[in-house]
Amino acid sequence: MLFSSIIFLFQFLPLCLLLYFLAGKRLRNLLLLMASLIFYAWGESYYVLLMLVSILVNYLCGLMIDRYRGRQAARGFLIAAIAFNVLSISVFKYANFLVDNLNIVLFQIGGGPIELAPIHLPIGISFFTFQAMSYAVDVYRRDASVQRNPLNIGLYIALFPQLIAGPIIRYHNIAVQLIRRRVRLDDLSYGIERFVVGLGKKVLIANQVAIIADQVFSFPYETLTPGVAWLGVLCYTLQIYFDFSGYSDMAIGLGRMFGFHFLENFNYPYISRSIREFWRRWHISLSSWFRDYLYIPLGGNHKGPLRTYLNLLIVFFLCGLWHGASWNFVIWGLLHGLFLVIERLGFEKILNRCWSPLRYLYVMLVVCTGWVFFRAENLSAAAHYLAAMAGLNPSLDLQQQAFVQVDFYVRLAIAAGILFSTPVVKPLRGWIEEISSTVRPKAAEALTGSIGILNTLALALLFYASVLFLAAGAYNPFIYFRF
């Protein structure tokens, strides 16, 4: 079940909210857990059993870590919890990838291939296994108290707002909220607003530019003209940001409706002026997870420059692999890791002296190049696509541009995507607040009321337009199937 689906918007969510507010405080967690398991089972059927096993194993390991705290056994149970989660994601996400690569090696040395049937990739496994690991580590580090109620651990791992597409929630950030939380009218209002904005990002921008991105990436790359190739990667650049940040907005909004306060996951990454800044703004929950649970334990930047560079490459190698079982994702991760190393070697100092537009251009060139590896099916396809972007293809089909149909809605989505990739709304709100502070109280009150009405109308129009596109059966891809 997708957030951007009619059944979720008009059946699952309203019923869930109604039952949640009718239930007493003691039953709310149980209700949310049941709703989350139904939500997941809707698309994954019996794979919900894997999640239940994950909940049980991590719950028991947490209890044992707390029971044997200060002794070697506690470390053993921590290792057991991490091993279980790593094994789960390895079997379901990487087994076929590992066997395929092993068969290449076996073929080179004359060995027979290993036969392994395709293994289904459960939706959201990359997200909920990382959350489960953070629980065990947080308890071991004393960053959070052990949770003795299995329902609360189940809810933490399975909570449907962030289950299939993040953001990755740390246990120590949500531990208190699992036990005590309130939903005020302001929370509900903010949650609805945030959800509607995220829905609009997903349906009205990401889905529209995805039509062109998928169309261009389906062409034979050897015949792409530079213009068409750049159009394709531009549309994909907008698609992945508005799809991902849109789902994060919806998750944050849904969480707020039920009393949870999730941390932000995106902060206008495309206005970054270095790759280091980009990773402080892009998928913040993932980058901070790798920083706190891998980079710092590896030594971070406290063991000399060479070790720092190696740690960065290790982290981004695994970051790429986290996104998908393919060498393309590994190359994407290593590309970003390499540029982080280059910036630390002194390039960032040069960047700081450059004209700001040049710094933006540098970041977008690196990011767009990386998205080609992210989107292309394999390394050969990515190489041919990059050659097309550079105008190096030997044979160009100059008529191909005629087959790329950029209609009015797509043009509008591209323009809106470029505009709202920047914090254009924040200065406007600051300007309104400044005006309100300089006029008489009655005038300020009238201005605030008028703006509130306009904001409500804009949200209603945004929701209406999104539903119209969904009801019409508009293109609605789910990009997280690869994760």
C-alpha positions in Angstrom: 0.0 0.0 0.0 1.4 3.4 -1.0 0.7 6.7 0.7 0.0 8.1 -2.8 -2.9 5.7 -3.4 -6.7 6.2 -3.3 -7.2 3.3 -0.9 -4.7 4.7 1.6 -6.0 8.3 1.4 -9.7 7.5 1.7 -9.9 4.2 3.5 -6.9 3.1 5.5 -5.7 6.5 6.9 -9.2 7.9 7.9 -10.2 4.6 9.5 -6.8 4.4 11.3 -7.1 7.9 12.6 -10.7 7.5 13.7 -9.9 4.3 15.7 -6.8 5.8 17.1 -8.6 8.8 18.7 -11.5 6.6 19.8 -9.1 4.2 21.5 -7.9 4.9 25.0 -4.2 5.7 25.7 -3.5 2.1 26.7 -4.8 0.7 23.4 -3.3 3.2 21.0 0.1 1.5 20.6 -1.5 -1.9 20.1 -3.9 -0.3 17.5 -1.0 1.4 15.7 1.0 -1.8 15.7 -1.8 -3.8 14.2 -2.5 -1.1 11.6 1.2 -1.1 10.7 1.4 -4.9 10.3 -1.8 -4.8 8.1 -0.2 -2.0 6.1 2.9 -4.0 5.5 1.1 -7.3 4.9 -1.1 -5.6 2.3 1.9 -5.6 -0.2 4.2 -8.2 1.3 1.7 -10.9 2.6 3.7 -13.6 4.5 6.9 -11.5 4.6 5.3 -9.8 7.5 6.5 -12.9 9.4 10.1 -11.7 8.8 9.3 -8.4 10.4 7.7 -10.2 13.4 10.8 -12.4 13.8 13.0 -9.3 13.6 10.9 -7.6 16.4 11.2 -10.7 18.6 14.9 -11.2 18.1 15.8 -7.6 18.7 13.5 -7.3 21.7 15.1 -10.4 23.3 18.7 -9.2 22.5 17.9 -5.8 24.1 16.7 -7.5 27.3 19.9 -9.7 27.4 22.1 -6.7 26.8 20.5 -4.9 29.7 20.6 -8.0 32.0 24.3 -8.6 31.4 25.3 -5.0 31.2 29.0 -4.5 32.1 29.9 -8.1 31.3 31.2 -9.7 28.1 27.8 -11.4 27.5 26.2 -8.0 26.8 28.7 -7.4 24.0 27.9 -10.9 22.7 24.2 -10.2 22.6 24.9 -6.9 20.8 26.9 -8.8 18.2 24.1 -11.3 17.9 21.6 -8.6 17.3 23.8 -6.9 14.7 24.6 -10.2 13.0 20.9 -11.2 12.8 20.0 -7.9 11.2 22.9 -7.9 8.8 22.2 -11.6 7.9 18.5 -10.7 7.2 19.3 -7.9 4.8 22.2 -9.9 3.2 20.0 -13.0 2.5 17.1 -11.1 1.0 18.9 -8.2 -0.7 22.4 -9.4 -1.6 22.4 -13.2 -1.9 21.7 -13.2 -5.7 24.2 -10.4 -6.2 26.9 -12.2 -4.4 26.2 -15.5 -6.2 26.2 -13.8 -9.6 29.6 -12.3 -8.9 30.9 -15.5 -7.5 29.8 -17.3 -10.6 31.8 -14.9 -12.7 34.9 -15.8 -10.7 34.1 -19.6 -10.9 33.7 -19.3 -14.7 37.2 -17.7 -15.0 38.8 -20.6 -13.1 36.7 -23.3 -14.8 34.3 -24.0 -12.0 30.6 -24.7 -12.3 28.0 -22.1 -11.5 26.1 -22.0 -8.3 22.3 -22.2 -8.9 20.2 -19.8 -6.8 16.6 -18.9 -7.6 15.8 -15.2 -7.5 15.0 -14.1 -3.9 12.2 -11.6 -3.3 13.3 -8.3 -1.8 10.9 -7.3 1.0 9.8 -3.7 0.8 11.5 -1.5 3.4 13.9 -4.1 4.7 16.8 -1.7 4.4 14.9 0.8 6.6 13.5 -1.4 9.4 16.7 -3.5 9.8 18.7 -0.3 10.3 16.2 0.9 12.9 16.4 -2.5 14.7 20.2 -2.3 14.8 20.0 1.2 16.2 17.9 -0.1 19.1 20.4 -2.7 20.2 23.3 -0.3 19.9 21.5 2.5 21.7 20.7 0.2 24.6 24.2 -1.1 24.7 25.7 2.4 24.7 23.2 3.6 27.4 21.8 6.2 25.0 18.4 4.7 25.7 16.8 2.5 28.4 15.8 -1.0 27.4 12.2 -1.4 26.4 10.5 -4.2 28.3 7.2 -4.0 26.5 7.4 -6.0 23.3 4.5 -4.0 21.8 6.5 -0.8 22.0 9.5 -2.4 20.3 7.2 -3.8 17.6 5.7 -0.4 17.1 9.1 1.2 16.8 10.3 -1.2 14.1 7.0 -1.5 12.2 5.4 2.0 12.5 3.8 2.4 9.1 4.4 6.1 8.5 8.2 5.6 8.0 8.2 1.8 7.4 8.7 1.5 3.6 10.5 4.7 2.7 12.0 6.2 5.9 13.2 8.4 7.4 15.3 6.1 9.5 14.2 6.7 13.1 16.7 6.3 15.9 15.4 4.5 19.0 16.8 7.1 21.5 14.9 9.8 19.6 11.6 8.2 19.9 11.8 6.1 23.1 9.9 8.5 25.3 7.3 9.2 22.6 6.5 5.5 22.4 5.4 5.6 26.0 4.1 9.2 26.4 2.8 11.4 23.6 -0.1 13.8 23.0 -1.8 14.9 19.8 -2.7 18.6 20.1 -4.8 20.4 17.5 -1.6 22.1 16.3 0.1 18.8 15.8 -2.8 17.4 13.8 -3.0 20.6 11.7 0.7 20.6 11.0 0.7 16.9 10.2 -2.1 17.3 7.6 -0.3 20.2 6.0 3.0 18.4 5.9 1.3 15.3 4.4 -0.5 17.2 1.7 2.7 19.1 0.7 4.5 15.7 0.5 1.7 14.2 -1.5 1.9 17.1 -4.0 5.6 16.7 -4.3 5.2 13.1 -5.1 2.2 13.2 -7.4 2.4 16.6 -9.1 6.2 16.9 -9.6 8.0 13.5 -9.1 5.5 11.4 -11.0 5.3 13.9 -13.9 9.0 14.3 -14.5 9.4 10.5 -14.0 7.5 10.0 -17.3 10.3 11.8 -19.2 13.1 10.2 -17.2 11.8 6.7 -17.7 11.2 7.4 -21.4 14.7 8.7 -22.0 16.4 6.0 -20.0 14.5 3.4 -22.0 16.1 4.6 -25.3 19.2 2.9 -26.7 21.9 5.1 -25.0 24.2 4.9 -28.0 21.8 7.0 -30.0 20.9 9.7 -27.4 21.6 13.3 -28.3 23.3 15.4 -25.6 20.1 17.5 -25.2 17.9 14.4 -24.7 20.4 12.8 -22.3 20.6 16.0 -20.2 16.8 16.3 -20.2 16.6 12.7 -18.9 19.0 13.2 -16.1 17.5 16.5 -15.2 14.1 14.9 -14.9 15.5 12.0 -12.8 17.4 14.5 -10.6 14.1 16.2 -9.8 12.2 12.9 -9.6 14.3 11.2 -7.0 14.5 14.4 -4.8 10.7 15.1 -4.9 9.8 11.5 -4.6 12.1 10.8 -1.7 11.5 14.1 0.1 7.8 13.9 -0.7 7.6 10.5 1.0 9.6 11.9 4.0 7.2 14.8 4.3 4.3 12.5 4.3 5.9 10.3 6.9 6.7 13.2 9.1 3.2 14.5 8.7 1.6 11.1 9.4 3.9 10.7 12.5 2.7 14.1 13.8 -0.9 13.1 13.4 -0.3 10.2 15.8 1.8 12.3 18.2 5.3 11.4 17.0 7.9 14.0 16.2 10.3 12.7 13.5 13.5 14.6 12.6 13.9 16.2 9.2 15.3 14.1 6.4 16.0 16.7 3.6 17.1 20.3 3.7 17.2 21.6 0.1 20.3 19.5 -0.9 20.4 21.0 -4.4 21.5 24.4 -3.2 24.7 22.9 -1.6 28.0 24.4 -2.5 30.1 21.3 -1.7 29.6 17.6 -1.6 30.2 17.6 2.1 27.3 20.1 2.5 25.2 18.0 0.1 25.4 15.1 2.5 24.4 17.3 5.4 21.2 18.1 3.5 20.4 14.9 1.6 18.8 11.9 3.3 19.9 13.2 6.7 18.6 10.2 8.6 20.8 7.8 6.6 24.0 9.9 6.5 23.8 10.5 10.3 23.1 6.8 10.9 26.3 5.9 9.0 28.2 8.6 10.8 27.1 7.6 14.3 27.0 3.8 13.9 29.9 3.2 11.5 32.1 6.2 10.7 32.8 7.2 14.3 33.3 3.6 15.5 35.8 3.2 12.7 37.7 6.1 14.1 36.1 9.0 12.2 38.6 11.7 11.6 40.6 11.1 14.8 43.2 8.7 13.5 45.0 10.7 10.9 44.2 11.9 7.4 44.8 8.5 5.6 42.5 6.7 8.0 39.9 9.4 7.6 39.9 9.0 3.9 39.7 5.2 4.2 36.8 5.5 6.6 34.9 7.8 4.2 35.4 5.4 1.3 34.2 2.4 3.5 31.2 4.3 4.6 30.2 5.4 1.1 30.9 2.0 -0.3 28.4 0.6 2.2 26.0 3.5 1.7 25.9 2.7 -2.1 25.4 -1.0 -1.4 22.6 -0.1 1.1 20.7 1.5 -1.8 20.8 -1.6 -4.0 22.6 -4.9 -4.8 24.4 -3.6 -7.9 27.8 -2.4 -8.8 26.1 0.8 -10.1 25.1 1.7 -6.6 28.6 0.9 -5.3 30.1 3.2 -7.9 27.6 5.9 -7.0 28.6 5.6 -3.4 32.3 5.6 -4.1 31.9 8.6 -6.4 30.5 10.6 -3.5 33.1 9.3 -1.1 35.9 10.1 -3.5 34.8 13.7 -3.9 34.5 14.0 -0.1 38.1 12.9 0.1 39.1 15.3 -2.6 37.4 18.2 -0.8 39.2 17.2 2.4 42.5 17.2 0.6 42.2 20.9 0.0 39.7 21.3 -2.8 37.1 22.7 -0.4 39.3 25.6 0.4 39.6 26.4 -3.3 35.8 26.1 -3.6 35.3 28.6 -0.7 37.1 31.2 -2.8 35.1 30.6 -5.9 32.0 32.4 -7.2 28.9 30.8 -5.6 27.2 29.9 -8.9 30.4 27.9 -9.9 30.2 26.0 -6.6 26.5 25.2 -7.2 27.4 24.1 -10.7 30.2 21.8 -9.4 27.9 20.1 -6.9 25.1 19.6 -9.5 27.6 18.1 -12.1 28.8 15.6 -9.5 25.3 14.8 -8.3 23.9 14.4 -11.8 26.8 12.2 -12.8 26.1 10.1 -9.8 22.4 9.8 -10.6 23.3 8.3 -14.0 24.9 5.3 -12.2 21.9 5.3 -9.8 19.3 5.1 -12.6 21.1 3.1 -15.3 20.6 -0.7 -15.4 24.4 -1.6 -15.4 27.8 -0.1 -15.6 28.0 -0.4 -19.4 24.6 1.5 -19.7 25.8 4.2 -17.4 29.0 4.7 -19.4 27.1 5.0 -22.7 24.7 7.5 -21.0 27.5 9.6 -19.7 29.0 9.5 -23.2 25.7 10.8 -24.6 25.7 13.6 -22.1 29.2 14.6 -23.3 28.2 14.3 -26.9 30.6 11.4 -27.5 28.2 8.9 -29.1 29.4 7.8 -32.5 25.9 7.8 -34.0 23.3 10.2 -33.1 19.6 10.0 -33.9 18.8 13.6 -34.3 15.1 12.8 -34.8 14.9 11.2 -31.4 14.1 14.5 -29.7 10.7 14.3 -31.5 9.8 11.1 -29.6 10.3 12.8 -26.2 6.9 14.4 -25.6 7.2 17.1 -23.0 3.6 18.2 -22.5 2.3 21.1 -20.5 2.1 19.3 -17.2 5.6 18.0 -17.5 7.0 21.5 -18.3 5.1 22.9 -15.4 6.4 20.1 -13.1 10.0 20.8 -14.3 9.6 24.5 -13.6 8.0 23.8 -10.2 10.7 21.3 -9.4 13.5 23.7 -10.1 11.8 26.5 -8.1 10.9 24.4 -5.1 14.3 22.8 -4.9 15.3 26.1 -3.4 14.0 27.5 -0.1 11.8 30.1 -1.9 9.0 29.9 0.6 11.2 30.7 3.7 12.1 34.2 2.7 8.4 34.8 1.9 7.3 33.7 5.4 10.1 35.8 6.9 8.9 38.9 4.9 5.3 38.3 6.1 6.4 38.0 9.7 8.4 41.2 9.4 5.5 43.1 8.1 3.2 41.7 10.8 5.6 43.0 13.5 5.6 46.5 12.1 1.9 47.1 11.8 -0.8 47.6 14.4 -2.1 44.6 16.3 -5.5 44.5 14.6 -3.9 44.8 11.2 -1.4 42.1 12.0 -4.2 39.9 13.2 -6.2 40.5 10.0 -3.1 39.8 7.9 -2.4 36.6 9.8 -6.0 35.5 9.4 -6.0 36.2 5.6 -2.7 34.3 5.1 -4.1 31.4 7.1 -7.2 31.3 4.8 -5.0 31.5 1.7 -2.8 28.7 3.0 -5.8 26.5 3.7 -7.2 27.1 0.2 -3.8 26.4 -1.3 -3.5 23.1 0.6 -7.0 22.1 -0.4 -6.3 22.8 -4.1 -3.0 20.9 -3.8 -4.8 17.9 -2.4 -7.6 18.1 -4.9 -5.2 18.2 -7.8 -3.2 15.3 -6.4 -6.3 13.2 -6.0 -7.4 14.1 -9.5 -4.2 12.8 -11.0 -4.4 9.6 -8.9 -8.0 9.0 -9.7 -7.3 9.4 -13.4 -4.7 6.6 -13.2 -1.8 8.9 -13.7 1.7 7.4 -13.7 2.6 6.6 -10.0 5.9 4.7 -9.8 7.3 3.4 -6.5 11.0 4.1 -6.6 11.7 2.3 -3.3 11.2 -1.2 -4.7 15.0 -1.1 -5.5 15.8 -0.3 -1.8 
